[in-house]
Amino acid sequence: MTPATENPSFEQAYAALAQIVSQLESGGLSLEDSLRLFKQGQDLVKRCSAQLDAAELEVETLLNEDDAE
C-alpha cells in the first residue's frame, strides 16, 4: 500500500475489498495474483472489522452517557 492508503477510511477499504472480490470472482487471474489479492482482502476485512468495532464502542459509550444524564 502507498502512504496515502496505509490507513484508508472505512469507505475506501470497503470499496477496495469489493473490487478485490469482483476480480477474484471474475477468474482469469494467475494463482500468484489470486493469492496476493486474497491476502490484501484479508487485511482489508481486518481493517473494516476493527473500524466497525471502534464505531460500535463509540456509539455504546455515547448511549451510556445519555442514559447517565
N, C-alpha and C positions, 0 to 999 in steps of 0.2 A: 504494500500500500504506500501511496505517496504521503508526505506530511499532511496534506490537506484532507486526506481520507483516513488517517490513522484513528481519528475519533469522530466518526460520522454521526450525524443526528440519527434518531430512530428512523425517520422517514427515508433518509439516504441509505441506511443499512438495509431497511426492508425492501426498498426498490432494487438495490444491488442483489439481494437474495432472490427476489422474484426473477430478475434477469438470469441469474445462475440456474435457477430451477428450469426456466424456459430453455436455456442452452442444453442442459443435461437431458431434458425430455425430448428435445428435437433429434438427439442422436447425432451421428456423424463425427463425433469427437474421438480423438485418439484416447487410448487408455490413460496415458500420462496427463492429457488435458482434462479428462473427466475426473481423475483423482485430484488434480490441482484445484479444479472448480469445487469439487466436493469439500475439500479441506477449507477453502475460502467460505463456502456456505456454512460449514460448521462454526467457523469463527463468527460469522455474522449472526447466526442463531444465538450464540452465547451472548453477543453484544446486545441484541434486541431483547433477549430474556432479562439480562441484567438491567437494562434501561426500563423495562416494564416493571420489574420488581421494585426498582427505586421509585418509580412513579406511584405504584400501588402503596408503598410505605408512606410516601408524602401525603397521599390522599387520606390514608388512615390517620396519620398524625393530625392533619387539618380537621378531620371529622371529630377526632377525640378532643381537640382544642375547642371546637364548637360545643361539644357536649358538656365540657367543663365550665362553660360560661353560664 
